[in-house]
Amino acid sequence: MVPLWSPLIVASLFLLIRLLRKRDPLPPGPPRRPFIGNLFDVPFDNPLAAFETWRKQYGEIVYMQVLGNSIVVLNTMNSIVDLLERRPWNYSHRPVFTMVGELMGLDRAIGLNNRHKVWRQQRKLASIALSPQGIKQYMPLQERLAAVLLSELEERPDRLAGLCDLTAARLILEITYGISVENMDNSYIAEAEDIFELSNTSLHGFHYQVMPPLLVVEHVLKAFVSRPFEYVKDQMEAGNTKPSLVSTLLSNRSDVEGLDFEEIVKWTAGTMYGAGGESTAVTLKSFILAMALHPDVQAKAQKELDMFLNGSRLPTVEDRASLPYVNACIKEIFRWHVALPLGMPRRAEKDDVYKGWALNIVLCVVAY
């Protein structure tokens, strides 16, 4: 007869062996407080500053913990490529975003979607507009809106920032839905700003699910995604179709593996609509700021334009190959002032080890 206490001995030995077994160490990082971890070590308004300080202090990978959530910050391109690109099967997942994801429903957007089958179809449809070949069809629109911006700036130079925002909004609305707008008071633009502000509050930096705000305005999100989509459908039924991503997709329905085609199109377009305007406006204003801070660079770029165009017309996208200095200035903006310096958080699906460091309890990987 086996004594009753024998299973207890076996279980105790098993736990002792696990405790004594050599484990890979965690990556270096700031000291953690009991229970709250590093909750108050990263400023809500500027997490990048803390990450940069830790990069200098701890190296290419930094480990921290916030209210039980383990977070790894990747600080070098090598570590980003090694983990996010070379091990995509483990790091292609998103964390559960309590506020913007579960409560607001933004987990249906491309950047937050954990439904891999739906996500693949969204990426496939988005590539129609964003592929190298696809963007060529929008070059005339970009050139026209650039001319409009210059004309408006000549009349109202005091409204520089607002006009940059308006130009970016015009561009993304016309590309996505074929909608033309006159000013920032347009309801489509107002809804986009409301969504961006609300999601930015909830998804700012790395505080993506630690303390979600209590206010949930789901009807704003529904209007933001559905109203312009339904507008395109109404215009198509009335025979007034304008060229746009949505009209193109709805006119050429493709197989989406048994999923709801219109729902996928709606959220693909909504993602471009929500993300494209803000990042475009920030990049445009960064370029103007760079030229103002470096008048010598501005003078060289202007000289190249004058020599090539001789004051006869405005430059076009096709002229970029003949304007190497101007083209270099444009590329430098994407390096000098990145519109979104923090990458979208990732979630490790399985235990992992990288360069001798244990990543087996990582819930989120933030790359920048």
Secondary structure, 3 states (H helix, E strand, C coil): CCCCCHHHHHHHHHHHHHHHCCCCCCCCCCCCECCCECCCCCCCCCHHHHHHHHHHHHCCEEEEEECCEEEEEECCHHHHHHHHHCCHHHHCECCCCHHHHHHCCHHHCHHHCCCHHHHHHHHHHHHHHHCCCHHHHHHHHHHHHHHHHHHHHHHCHHHHHHHHHHHHHHHHHHHHHCCCCCCCCCHHHHHHHHHHHHHHHHHCCCCCCCCCCCCCCHHHHHHHHHHHHHHHHHHHHCCCCCCCHHHHHHHCCCCCCCCCHHHHHHHHHHHHHHHHHHHHHHHHHHHHHHHHHCHHHHHHHHHHHHHHHCCCCCCCHHHHHHCHHHHHHHHHHHHHCCCCCCCCCEECCCCCEECCEECCCCCEEEEC
